[in-house]
Amino acid sequence: MKKEIDLLVIGAGPAGCSAAIYAVRAGVKTVIAGGSVPGGQLLQTNEIENYAGFVNPVGGFEIMDTMHKQCKRLGVEIVSEEIVKLEGHKTPFIATCASGTVYEAKSVIIAAGAKARWLGLPEEEHLRGKGVSACATCDGFFMRGKTVAVIGGGNTAFEDALFLSQFCPKVYLVHRREGFRADQVTVEQARKNPKIEFVLNAVPEKILGTEIVEGLRVKNVQSGETQDLAVSGVFVAIGAVPQTSFLKDSLVGLSDDGLVLADERTHTTLEGVFAAGDCADKHYRQAIIAAGTGAKAGIEAAAFINKHR
Ligand code: NAP
């Protein structure tokens, strides 16, 4: 089935919602294709304290639910469709969904976000869901009363460790060096938390256990010594990779690491196609910045569409 629309926004996180809000208010018929569970990474974020406009910490699900309701009130259609292909060298563009639905859109905004990066250990896949997870918010509950390890030194790892310390007696934070990417406030919170123990200059070498996780072998990168941590859960929090594989045969330029190449006005290498949020952000990857670049993309796409009417 082919549907003709003005604007297709790919992704229903803060970037996609913000883009759609700006576009629909400029008179553009807008559809957001949000994948099977529209909402992006914030759906897996327990609490957010640095999104301006909220006095108290707010749940990631709550923010996204509010944004989706705001979009719908303004007339944006949000569909649970996954885009698998984007074609066309000029407007209109053809976007094919996994369901077979095809959208013909005068303009497209790519706001597809990013997903968890994995360590690449052979056991990781086999033990996923059996103690290995990339989402503490989703799976932490199953680790109640158990000792766990979190891998990484960024904000996600620290926030996961703090979250898990609420119901785990001990949380190892395993990081490959001594410096952290996480902000200082969060690092200090973790340092003061008696349940969190830092295991630094250490890389995971093997996840132990056959049916369920029984431990984590880490190797000290300075001494070469290995140590087995007796844990029931391993939470991998080592960053994210952009969700842009559906663009590989398109004319939208991508960087070597898969980010959509876009200028400061969100224009990609293909005129009429714009990009916003984490799928095009090498440096910040913050919800509020995703929303900001989404707003830019919505303004730019609306101007493009209104010029080509
Ligand atoms: P990140 O900042 O990129 O940190 C990833 C961490 O994983 C780094 O410490 C990195 O080590 C480590 N790492 C990467 N590959 C590894 C590997 N193969 N083996 C072992 N360790 C590895 O990712 P993030 O923590 O997911 O955060 C992503 C973005 O979202 C950041 O901009 C962050 O500030 C933001 N964020 C913000 C909040 C918030 O403000 N509330 C919450 C979550 C995330 P190195 O440091 O040695 O490279």
Boltz pocket constraint, residues with backbone or C-beta under 6 A from the ligand:
constraints:
  - pocket:
      binder: B
      contacts: [[A, 47], [A, 48], [A, 49], [A, 50], [A, 118], [A, 119], [A, 151], [A, 152], [A, 153], [A, 154], [A, 155], [A, 156], [A, 157], [A, 159], [A, 176], [A, 177], [A, 179], [A, 180], [A, 181], [A, 182], [A, 202], [A, 203], [A, 237], [A, 238], [A, 239], [A, 240], [A, 283], [A, 284], [A, 285], [A, 286]]
      max_distance: 6.0
